[in-house]
């Protein structure tokens, strides 16, 4: 590649063969801006205008769905708990009453007798 560049420089010389008129680059930016057509102001697309409403609607749908699910789960849990609680409550009440009556029937002599029997 150096050989080709050297050949061209020897043949043509080191001076630049291209010339530019005086003040060309100073006016270039203005000329280009004059040639570009003015763009019309574009209205935002319908989707972009409705995007906040879509986000709000999605949030409302998620909230409603969550409330419905929570209420259904809460009803199922309450029904399950009512059935189990009433059954356990009667069993607990019966055993508690038995223990309370047994404890209430102890007098001092029976307490001494049970303590001496354990020794």
C-alpha positions in Angstrom: 0.0 0.0 0.0 2.9 2.4 0.7 4.1 1.8 -2.8 0.8 2.9 -4.3 0.7 6.0 -2.2 4.3 6.9 -3.1 3.5 6.4 -6.8 0.5 8.8 -6.6 2.5 11.4 -4.7 5.3 11.3 -7.2 2.9 11.6 -10.1 0.5 14.3 -8.7 2.6 16.0 -6.1 1.8 17.0 -2.6 -0.6 19.9 -3.3 -4.4 19.5 -3.0 -6.1 19.5 -6.4 -9.5 20.4 -5.0 -10.5 24.0 -4.3 -13.4 25.5 -2.4 -14.9 28.9 -3.1 -14.1 31.6 -0.4 -16.7 31.6 2.5 -18.3 28.3 1.3 -18.3 26.6 4.7 -19.6 29.8 6.4 -22.8 29.8 4.4 -23.1 26.0 4.1 -25.2 25.5 7.3 -27.6 28.3 6.4 -28.1 26.9 2.9 -28.8 23.4 4.1 -31.3 24.7 6.6 -33.1 26.7 3.9 -33.3 23.6 1.7 -34.9 21.4 4.4 -38.7 21.6 4.3 -40.4 22.7 7.5 -41.9 19.8 9.3 -45.5 19.9 10.5 -46.2 19.4 14.2 -47.3 15.9 14.7 -50.1 15.0 17.1 -49.2 12.2 19.4 -50.7 8.8 18.5 -54.0 7.8 20.0 -52.3 4.9 22.0 -49.8 7.4 23.5 -52.6 9.6 24.6 -54.7 6.8 26.1 -51.7 5.0 27.8 -52.3 6.6 31.2 -55.9 5.5 31.1 -54.9 2.0 30.2 -52.6 1.9 33.1 -55.3 3.1 35.5 -57.8 0.6 34.1 -55.3 -2.2 34.6 -54.7 -1.2 38.2 -58.5 -1.1 38.9 -58.9 -4.5 37.3 -56.1 -6.0 39.4 -57.6 -4.4 42.6 -61.1 -5.7 41.9 -59.8 -9.2 41.0 -57.7 -9.2 44.3 -60.7 -8.2 46.4 -62.9 -10.9 44.8 -60.3 -13.6 45.4 -59.7 -12.4 49.0 -63.4 -12.5 49.8 -63.9 -16.0 48.4 -60.9 -17.3 50.3 -62.1 -15.6 53.4 -65.6 -17.2 53.1 -64.1 -20.6 52.6 -61.7 -20.2 55.6 -64.5 -18.9 57.8 -66.8 -21.9 56.9 -63.9 -24.3 57.6 -63.1 -22.7 60.9 -66.7 -22.6 62.1 -67.1 -26.3 61.6 -63.8 -27.2 63.2 -64.1 -24.7 66.0 -67.6 -25.8 67.1 -66.4 -29.4 67.3 -63.3 -28.6 69.2 -65.1 -26.2 71.5 -67.5 -28.8 72.7 -64.7 -31.3 73.3 -62.7 -28.6 75.1 -65.6 -27.5 77.2 -66.4 -31.1 78.3 -62.9 -31.9 79.4 -62.5 -28.5 81.1 -65.7 -29.0 83.1 -64.5 -32.5 84.1 -61.2 -31.2 85.3 -62.8 -28.2 87.1 -65.2 -30.4 89.0 -62.5 -32.9 89.9 -60.4 -30.0 91.3 -63.3 -28.5 93.1 -64.1 -31.7 94.9 -60.7 -31.9 96.6 -60.6 -30.9 100.2 -57.6 -30.6 102.4 -57.6 -34.2 103.6 -57.7 -35.6 100.1 -54.8 -33.3 99.1 -52.7 -34.6 102.0 -53.6 -38.1 101.2 -52.6 -37.8 97.5 -49.3 -36.1 98.5 -48.5 -38.9 100.9 -49.4 -41.5 98.4 -46.9 -40.1 95.9 -44.0 -40.4 98.4 
